[in-house]
Amino acid sequence: MPSLKTYKRITVKIGSALLVDRTSGLKREWLASMADDIATLAEGGADVLVVSSGAIALGRTILGLGKRALKLEESQAAAAVGQIALSGAWAEELGRKGLKSGQILVTLGDTEERRRYLNARATISTLLKMNAVPVINENDTVATSEIRYGDNDRLAARVATMMGSDLLVLLSDIDGLYTAPPAIDPNAKFIPVVDRITSDIEAMAGGAASELSRGGMRTKIDAGKIATAAGTAMIITAGTRLSPLMAIERGERATLFRPSGNPVKGYKTWIAGQLEPAGRLTVDTGAVGALLQGKSLLPAGVKLVSGNFSRGDTVAILSPEGREIARGLVAYDAADAVRIAGLKTAEIETVLGYEARSAMIHRDDLVVSHTDKVAVQAEG
């Protein structure tokens, strides 16, 4: 496991169960130890960004709402109370170490829509230039199920790639990736290093590990796909101990996901990190081969169009077997895409009645997924 001191910009995601106890509220001793770790990394010259869960969990404790299921408006009210308490606690503990902090609340649209994405990046960049630690969370006071991330693993990956972090650390109650859920399968083997996320790695993802964690291994693997494709390494480790970042330095158990050797950059990082494609295009084997060679997607290779998307939206491209192989910004509305799917370029104008683009998705607006099979190093 590489030393954290070798990384220049680190995004750390903290799960709710690490920060909040349902009975006693905020775990102040743990938060203080986390601030110590962040200060140590900052003293070494690293930028540290925090993606912190816990607003709803802390708010419901403060409001005395117990463990019952909450209605949407109750969750949002709990988030409103929890966010101000949580940001105050972060400011106090980081301030004790001589660090400034700033709160950033985002929704899914803030990183999915290009203009808002650039605005969020500019704000966070300015905080870092001012030597303030950005503390980021989903804005649970306004986000509903239709417009939310739903987990901070993928939000953290989106933040890490948006800000050019070279490492993403997911702190949770899970100490790494196993060949099967260890709580269910006693023969599950721990995997210390993943060179590339393949379908076999994805199949190892289990369910959520605690009632406070909305993520689980599934979303951590999804986060890894976003991060590693953009050249960001990722570590999954348990955050339940005090000073969990320094625990990584001591060599305690963690899984390292290596970054891609050919990461996407700049504009394509935004495309690759899109979480919710507006539609899907299923293509034939010939189109798969062309895409893997860096070519554009032509209508002739499209066999099935699904979704209600508009020109410029992000769509997923699926192989004949249904596996996602790429994402890109589509050049046609869904209705026109349906009409020209399977047609040769020369036939498009006749069908649509106007001169149109030859590519369904141009290669400059397209990012191919890494689909190579790769072995993982298993322990034991």
C-alpha positions in Angstrom: 0.0 0.0 0.0 1.6 3.3 -1.0 2.1 6.0 1.7 -0.6 8.6 1.8 2.2 11.1 1.9 2.9 10.4 -1.8 -0.4 11.9 -2.8 -0.9 15.6 -3.4 -4.7 15.8 -3.3 -6.8 13.4 -1.3 -10.6 13.2 -1.1 -11.9 11.3 2.0 -15.4 10.0 2.2 -16.8 9.4 5.7 -19.9 7.3 6.4 -22.7 8.2 8.8 -22.0 5.3 11.1 -18.5 6.6 11.7 -19.6 10.0 12.8 -23.0 9.5 14.5 -24.2 7.2 17.3 -28.0 6.9 17.2 -28.2 7.2 21.0 -25.4 9.6 22.0 -25.2 11.7 18.8 -21.9 13.0 17.3 -18.8 10.8 18.0 -16.6 13.8 19.0 -13.5 11.7 19.9 -13.5 10.1 16.5 -14.0 13.4 14.7 -11.1 14.9 16.7 -8.8 12.1 15.6 -9.9 12.6 12.0 -9.0 16.2 12.2 -5.6 15.2 13.5 -5.1 13.0 10.5 -6.2 15.8 8.1 -3.8 18.2 9.8 -0.9 15.7 9.4 -1.6 15.3 5.7 -2.0 19.1 5.3 1.3 19.7 7.0 2.9 17.4 4.5 1.6 19.6 1.7 -1.5 17.7 0.6 -4.9 19.2 -0.2 -7.6 17.3 1.7 -11.3 17.3 0.7 -13.9 15.7 3.0 -17.2 14.2 1.8 -19.0 13.8 5.1 -22.2 11.9 5.6 -24.2 12.2 8.8 -26.5 15.2 8.6 -29.8 13.2 8.7 -28.5 10.8 11.3 -27.3 13.6 13.5 -30.4 15.7 13.0 -32.8 12.9 13.9 -30.8 12.4 17.1 -30.9 16.1 18.0 -34.6 16.2 17.3 -35.3 13.0 19.2 -36.9 11.2 16.3 -35.7 7.8 17.3 -35.1 4.9 14.9 -38.4 4.9 13.1 -38.6 5.3 9.4 -38.9 9.0 8.5 -41.1 10.6 5.9 -39.4 12.6 3.2 -40.2 16.0 4.8 -39.0 14.7 8.2 -35.7 13.5 6.7 -35.2 16.9 5.1 -36.0 18.7 8.4 -33.5 16.4 10.2 -30.9 17.2 7.5 -31.4 20.9 8.1 -30.8 20.6 11.8 -28.0 18.0 11.3 -26.1 20.0 8.6 -25.6 23.1 10.8 -24.5 20.9 13.7 -22.2 18.8 11.6 -20.5 21.8 9.8 -20.1 23.5 13.2 -18.4 20.4 14.6 -16.0 20.1 11.6 -15.1 23.8 11.8 -14.4 23.5 15.6 -12.2 20.4 15.3 -10.3 21.5 12.2 -9.9 24.9 13.8 -8.3 23.3 16.9 -5.6 22.2 14.5 -5.3 25.6 12.9 -7.2 24.7 9.8 -10.1 26.7 8.2 -13.0 24.9 6.7 -15.9 25.6 4.3 -19.2 23.8 3.8 -20.3 22.8 0.3 -23.8 21.3 -0.2 -24.5 19.8 -3.6 -27.3 18.0 -5.4 -27.0 15.5 -8.3 -27.6 18.3 -10.8 -24.6 20.3 -9.5 -22.2 17.7 -11.0 -24.3 16.3 -13.9 -25.0 19.7 -15.6 -21.9 21.1 -17.2 -22.3 24.8 -16.1 -23.1 23.9 -12.5 -20.3 21.3 -12.5 -17.8 24.0 -13.5 -19.2 26.4 -10.9 -18.9 23.9 -8.1 -15.3 23.1 -9.2 -14.4 26.8 -9.2 -15.8 27.3 -5.7 -14.0 24.3 -4.2 -10.7 25.2 -6.0 -10.9 28.7 -4.4 -11.4 27.2 -1.0 -8.3 25.0 -1.5 -6.2 28.0 -2.7 -7.3 29.8 0.6 -6.0 26.7 2.5 -9.5 25.9 3.7 -10.7 22.2 4.0 -13.9 21.8 1.9 -16.5 19.7 3.8 -18.9 18.4 1.2 -22.3 16.7 1.5 -25.4 16.1 -0.5 -28.0 18.8 0.1 -30.5 16.5 1.8 -32.7 19.4 2.7 -33.9 19.8 -0.9 -32.9 16.7 -2.8 -35.6 14.1 -3.4 -35.3 10.5 -4.6 -35.5 11.6 -8.3 -32.7 14.1 -8.1 -30.2 12.7 -5.6 -27.1 10.7 -5.5 -28.5 8.5 -2.7 -25.0 7.6 -1.5 -21.9 9.5 -0.7 -19.6 6.9 -2.2 -20.4 8.0 -5.8 -20.6 11.6 -4.7 -17.1 11.4 -3.3 -15.8 9.8 -6.6 -17.5 12.6 -8.6 -15.8 15.2 -6.3 -12.5 13.5 -6.5 -12.4 13.4 -10.3 -13.9 16.9 -10.6 -11.1 18.3 -8.4 -8.3 16.2 -9.9 -7.6 14.2 -6.7 -5.0 11.5 -7.1 -6.5 9.5 -4.3 -10.0 8.8 -3.0 -10.3 7.1 0.4 -13.7 5.5 1.3 -13.9 5.2 5.1 -16.7 2.9 6.1 -17.5 0.0 8.4 -16.0 -2.3 5.7 -12.3 -2.9 5.8 -11.9 -3.7 2.1 -13.1 -5.8 -0.8 -13.7 -9.6 -0.4 -14.5 -12.3 -2.8 -17.9 -12.6 -1.1 -19.6 -10.8 1.8 -17.5 -11.9 4.8 -20.5 -11.7 7.2 -22.2 -14.4 5.1 -19.4 -16.5 3.7 -16.7 -17.5 6.2 -14.5 -18.6 3.3 -14.5 -15.1 1.7 -10.9 -14.0 0.9 -9.7 -10.4 1.3 -8.4 -8.7 -1.8 -5.6 -6.2 -1.1 -5.1 -4.9 -4.7 -7.4 -4.5 -7.6 -5.6 -3.6 -10.8 -8.8 -3.0 -12.8 -12.5 -3.3 -12.1 -13.9 -6.1 -14.2 -17.3 -7.9 -14.3 -15.8 -10.4 -11.9 -14.9 -7.7 -9.4 -18.4 -6.2 -9.7 -19.9 -9.6 -8.9 -18.1 -9.6 -5.6 -20.0 -6.5 -4.3 -22.3 -7.3 -1.4 -25.1 -5.3 0.3 -25.0 -2.5 2.8 -23.0 -3.3 5.9 -25.0 -1.3 8.4 -28.4 0.4 8.8 -26.7 3.9 8.8 -24.8 3.2 5.5 -26.9 3.7 2.4 -24.0 2.6 0.2 -22.6 -0.9 0.7 -20.0 -2.5 -1.5 -22.1 -2.1 -4.7 -21.8 1.7 -4.6 -18.1 1.5 -3.6 -17.4 -0.4 -6.8 -19.4 2.1 -8.8 -17.3 4.8 -7.1 -14.1 3.0 -8.0 -15.1 2.8 -11.7 -15.6 6.6 -11.8 -12.4 7.3 -9.9 -10.0 4.9 -11.6 -11.2 5.8 -15.1 -10.1 9.4 -14.4 -6.7 8.4 -13.1 -7.6 8.6 -9.4 -6.5 5.7 -7.1 -9.0 4.5 -4.5 -8.7 2.9 -1.1 -11.5 1.2 0.8 -10.8 0.6 4.5 -12.5 0.6 7.9 -12.9 3.9 9.5 -14.2 2.6 12.8 -10.8 3.0 14.6 -9.5 6.3 15.7 -7.1 8.2 13.3 -8.2 6.0 10.4 -6.0 7.7 7.8 -2.9 7.1 9.9 -4.1 3.5 10.3 -3.6 3.2 6.5 0.0 4.5 7.0 0.6 1.8 9.6 -0.4 -0.8 7.1 -3.7 -1.9 8.6 -6.1 -3.7 6.2 -7.3 -1.9 3.2 -8.0 -2.5 -0.5 -6.2 -0.4 -3.1 -7.8 0.1 -6.5 -5.1 1.2 -9.0 -5.9 4.0 -11.4 -6.2 3.4 -15.1 -3.1 3.6 -17.1 -4.9 5.6 -19.8 -7.2 7.9 -17.8 -9.7 10.2 -19.4 -8.9 13.9 -18.8 -10.6 17.3 -18.8 -14.0 17.5 -20.6 -14.2 13.7 -20.9 -13.8 13.3 -17.1 -17.2 15.0 -16.8 -18.8 12.7 -19.4 -17.3 9.5 -17.8 -18.5 10.4 -14.4 -22.1 11.0 -15.3 -24.2 8.8 -12.9 -27.6 8.8 -14.5 -27.6 8.3 -18.3 -30.6 9.8 -20.0 -30.9 6.8 -22.3 -29.2 3.7 -23.8 -28.1 2.7 -27.2 -27.5 -1.0 -27.9 -25.0 -1.5 -30.7 -23.8 -4.5 -32.8 -20.5 -6.2 -32.6 -19.1 -4.2 -35.5 -19.8 -0.9 -33.6 -18.2 -2.3 -30.5 -15.0 -3.0 -32.4 -15.1 0.5 -33.9 -15.6 2.2 -30.5 -12.7 0.3 -29.0 -10.5 1.6 -31.9 -11.4 5.2 -31.0 -14.0 5.8 -33.7 -17.3 7.6 -33.5 -20.6 5.8 -33.1 -22.5 5.8 -36.4 -26.3 5.2 -36.7 -25.6 2.1 -38.8 -24.3 0.3 -35.7 -27.2 1.1 -33.4 -29.7 -1.7 -33.0 -31.9 -0.4 -30.1 -32.7 3.0 -28.7 -34.3 3.4 -25.2 -35.0 6.4 -23.0 -36.4 9.9 -23.5 -33.3 11.9 -24.1 -32.5 15.2 -25.9 -29.6 16.1 -28.1 -26.5 16.8 -25.9 -27.6 14.4 -23.1 -25.4 11.7 -21.8 -26.4 8.2 -22.9 -24.9 4.8 -22.2 -23.8 2.5 -25.0 -24.4 -1.2 -24.5 -22.9 -4.2 -26.2 -25.2 -6.9 -27.8 -25.0 -8.7 -24.5 -26.2 -5.7 -22.6 -22.9 -4.7 -20.9 -22.1 -1.0 -20.8 -19.1 -0.3 -22.9 -19.1 3.5 -23.2 -20.9 6.8 -22.5 -21.2 9.8 -24.7 -23.1 13.0 -25.6 -25.7 12.0 -28.2 -26.1 14.2 -31.3 -29.9 13.4 -31.7 -33.1 13.6 -29.8 -34.5 10.2 -28.9 -37.3 10.3 -31.5 -34.8 11.0 -34.3 -32.3 8.4 -33.0 -35.1 5.8 -33.2 -35.8 6.8 -36.8 -32.2 6.6 -38.0 -30.9 3.6 -36.0 -29.4 1.1 -38.3 -29.3 3.4 -41.3 -26.2 4.3 -43.4 -25.0 7.9 -43.3 -26.3 8.6 -46.8 -29.8 7.6 -45.8 -30.2 9.9 -42.8 -31.1 13.1 -44.6 -33.8 11.4 -46.6 -35.4 10.0 -43.4 -35.1 13.1 -41.3 -35.7 15.7 -44.0 -32.7 17.8 -43.1 -28.9 17.5 -43.4 -27.7 16.0 -40.1 -24.6 14.8 -38.3 -23.1 11.6 -39.6 -22.3 10.4 -36.1 -24.8 9.4 -33.5 -22.0 10.2 -30.9 -18.8 11.8 -32.1 -15.6 10.3 -30.7 -14.7 13.7 -29.1 -17.8 13.4 -27.0 -17.4 9.7 -26.2 -15.6 7.8 -23.4 -15.0 4.0 -23.7 -15.1 1.9 -20.6 -12.2 -0.4 -19.7 -13.5 -3.9 -20.2 -10.2 -5.9 -20.2 -10.2 -8.9 -17.9 -7.6 -8.7 -15.3 -6.5 -10.9 -12.4 -6.7 -9.7 -8.8 -4.2 -10.4 -6.1 -5.9 -12.4 -3.3 -4.6 -12.9 0.2 -4.5 -16.3 1.8 
